[in-house]
Amino acid sequence: MGLIKLAAAGAVGYALYKYANRDKEEATAGGGFGHVRDAGPESMTTKPPRWSKTDEAIDESFPASDPPSSY
């Protein structure tokens, strides 16, 4: 009897959790990331004063953990 009550409480808790987080699941359904901008200075909200090839390589590699090989 105690196991059935525990299973029912777990099911109710899971249902409440899914209900509370339904908006977050819809926002990340397109690939796991929220809004990701395109690489390059033309896609930035504030234009940088200067933009080098190194800056562009770094921007294109984000969010990868390894740096670009053009250093």
Steps between C-alpha positions, in 0.01 A plus 500: 500500500785738582663434161181595317476827694865575424447430128189719494683785675786467250260510205326810635835668563619421149178632348532825697864536395414451131213748530720763666778465237287476185606846376870419530461183294328687218773765491782246464323259266691635199834350594569555865615860470298814539569782258837465328612783273689450177877551505655823381488868583193564284289287736607685816276755666793739549759507225862461615737785406738257328465137401795276407517150353587370847192665649287340229652154558439528874142614441432214257636239742274603792370304703757232415756433768802484269652820358529566127815375329588833338706626795 
